[in-house]
Amino acid sequence: MDQTSPIAMDCPHAQKAVSFLREIGLSVEISPGAKGFVNHIRIVRGTLRVDPRCPVSRLLHESGHLAVTPSRYREWMDGNLYTSLNRMLDDPDFLAAEPDSPLYRAVIQASDPEVTAWSYAAGVALGIPPEKIIQNREYDGAGKAIRLALMGHSYVGINGLAFAGFCVRRKSAYNPLPEYPELAFWLQP
């Protein structure tokens, strides 16, 4: 099966997201039965393996892990992402980086709150209803509260995206970056 050809996803929003993710440069393979940390999706060496039953909320969140990870480490993202993140933190190039260097800032801002903020921004850009981007029952039942915080620009992950250079929290004449939920770029360089 050609993994780059359009394959019907059960969720029409997920179909739209697969096309978007491929357009921005992420590797997405349709893989019936895929299962990782969450059902219906697995990250394998920087590639998203997605079961056609995967809801858009999970697809956007898991792809966010790859999107906020610096490109030099993206293929390190595999299976247990905590292990992958720790591997980045142990990298001699990261350890030698100055705290204000782009590499250091990008690695430090590659955690779950930034992933959540990125996934919400991607869903908004795709025109997906907010309650489909983050479902109420997700995040141990805190999905609605997190979604409302994102909509109100008061979620901690927005600060991380801004610090990593994706956007600004509030528009200002002194900074040309777009205001969240718009992003200046989709993948951390």
N, C-alpha and C positions, 0 to 999 in steps of 0.2 A: 504494500500500500504506500503511495506517495504521501509522506507525512506533511508536506507543505501545501497540498491541494485542499480546497475547502471541504470540510467534512461537517455534516449537520450536527450541531450540538443540540441537546434537548432544550436548552434555554436559549432563546433567540438573542438575549443580551450577551450571553457567553460567546455565541457565534461572532457577534460584533467585536467583542473583546479579543478573541483569538486573532482576528484580522488586524486589529490595532497593534497588538503585541508583536506580531510578525513585522508590521510596517515600521515599528520603532527599533527593530533589530534584535528582539528576543527570539530564541529558538523555542518553538512550540511544536510538539508532536502529539497527535491524537493517538491515544493508547487505551483502548477499552480495558477496564479492570484496574487502571492505575490507582495506586493507593500509597500515600506517604503519611506524613504527620496528620493530615486530614484526608478524609475519603475523597476519591475521585481525582486526585492530583498528587504528583510526586516531582520533586526536583532532583535531577540526575546530572551531575557535572555541568551545571549552568543551563540545563535544558528543562523546560516544563513538559512533563508527560501528563496529558490531560484525558481523562475518561469523558466521553460525550455527555455523561450525566452530571458533570461538574457544574454547580451553580456559579453564576458570575461573581458573587461575593467572594467565594473561595479562590476562584481564578485570579481575580484582581489582587487579592491579598498576597497569595503566594508569588505572583509575578512581581509584586512590589519588593519582595526580598531580593530578587535579582536586579531590579531597577535601581535601588538605592545603594547597591554594592558597587564599589569601584570596579571598573571594567577589568583591571588586572587580576581581580580576585573572583570574578563572576563564575568561572568554571570550577572554582573551589566549592561552590555552593552545591551540596550533595547530601541527600538524606537528612540526617540530623543537622539542622542549620546552626545549632548552638556549637557543635564541633567545628563547623565551617567558620563561624564568627571567631571562635577562639584561635583557630589557625591564622586568621588575618591578624589578630592582636599579637600573635607570636612572631609574625613576619619581621625579619631584621630591618627591612626597608621602612615598615611602619614604626618600629621601635626607635629608629634613628631619625624619624621625621620630627620637625619642629611642630609644636602645638597649633600654630596658625598656618601650617602648610596645607595645600589642597588635599593631599593624601590623608593626613591626620584628621582633618575636618570631615572628610568623606567617610572614613572608617568609623569614627566615633558616632556619626549620624546614621548608621546603617542598622538601627535596632527596630524593634517591633512598633513603637509609636510612629516613627517616620514611615514605615511600611504601611501602616494604617492610613496615615495622612496622604501618602502617595496613591494608594488604591482608591481613596475617596475622590481625589483630584482627577484620576484617570476616568473613573465612572462618570463624574460630572462632565468632563470633556466629551465623553461618548454619548451624553444625553440619557444616561440610565437613571431611572427613578432612585432617589436616595435610599428608600427602604429596600431596594434590591442590591445596592452597593454594600450596605451593611445591614444585615437583617437583625431584627430585635433579639432573637434568641442567641445570636452569636456573642462571642467574647464573654462567655459564662453568664449570659443573660443581660449583659450591659450594652448590647448593640445599639439600642435606641438612644441611650445617654451619650454614647461615644459619637453616634451620628449627629445628634443635636449639638454637641460640643464642636464638631468639625464644621457644621453649618454656621455656627456662631463665631468661628475663628478662635476658639478658646481651647483647642486640644493641644497637648504638649508636643505631639509629633510635628505640628506645623512649625514650631520653633526650630526643631532639628532640620527640617527641609530648608528653612530660611538660612540657618547657619551653614548648611552644605551648599548654598548657592542656587537652589532650585527656584526660589521665589522670595518675596518679602511678606511679612505678616500684614502690614498696612502700607498702602501706596504712599509714596512721598516724592517730592520734587527732586530729592537728592539721590534717589536710587532708581535706576531704569528697569530693574527686575519687575516681573508681573506680580500682582497681589494674589495670594492664595485664594481660591483653589486653582488659578492658572499657574502653570509652571513654565520656566524658561527652557527647560529641556526635560526629556522623559527618562534618560538613562544617565546615571552617574558616569562621567568620563573615566 
